[in-house]
Amino acid sequence: MKTFDCDNCGERIFFENTGCLACGSMVGFVPEHLTLSAFGPKEEGHYSIIHDASGSRWRKCRNYEEENVCNWMLPADSAEEYCPSCRLNEVIPDLSVNNNRTLWAKMEAAKRRLTFSLLRLRLPVLRKEDDPERGLAYRFLADPDDDFTETRRVLTGHDRGIITINIAEADDAVREKMRLDMREVYRTLLGHFRHESGHYYWDRLFADTGREDAFRAVFGDEREDYGGSLQRHYKNGPPPDWQERHITSYAAVHPWEDWAETWAHYLHITDTLETACYNGIEIRTPEGKHIVRDPFRGRFSSVAQDWFALRFVLNSLNRSMGLQDPYPFVMGPAVIDKLTFIHDWLREQRDRSETVSP
């Protein structure tokens, strides 16, 4: 993700900020511009961006104004109450239950970061209310009891545009226990959002488009029985050579999961590289100094080169702090081919979107 500066004092601010810690200005994200801006005092019920001479007026998303679980802004004359991220919510947690508000805030933060990435990639982000057949909706649900296991009643997943996520995934202690129980090397809330969005966009922009053969040549035949594949995975585990062809063991379950896992990793990689690029990161490698580039401007071969260099630094920094590697995955040639496929496909979607934009 690109970095942001306060319009008032120039201090750097995080994407999640609601205020600048240096000068105290109110901060809000403007999705129309993909910018995080500092706003002046509220006047006549609306806000103006500091040093903006356009005269544009803005107001807070309802979840920003009333619940403080958002930091996105809306045009003052918008008929909407919620921002493009919050209006995708179909079900939120019961806020009368202890700790649910804290968990919901974490869910919203992860969802906003994903939504930024989707808007950045010029992918369609439409709610079910506007497009019942192809729109997107989120359901944040809780188990009826405290037993949180993979056989729980609320299953994180995607079904025809509805992404359901168990809010227990926002509890760091619970999620870490699950990661250990499942023998996973990586499990994050943002990772869940990215993975499930991969299922959604496969249905939304890939299925029945005439490109299924191209997909099958890289990921395999998605017509393979999904339920049977999942049962075999949980009974027998992944094939012993899964690392030669997949980014994670779960990706070996079925071509749909391979796509979703690879999609999630593509978003992991490009988001991190864009952050490094905007911060001017320069890495010393055996070949010499290497400056991290914008991951969206070139071919994936350049992206992979940058990622291999940055991944080593990220993992080394964490080890210096006594923490586990943030990216403990191996990207073999087959995985590079799959990531390249996604990169090229997204560039086609972005180019097509720019062509039809007014």
Disulfide bonds with the S-S distance in Angstrom:
none
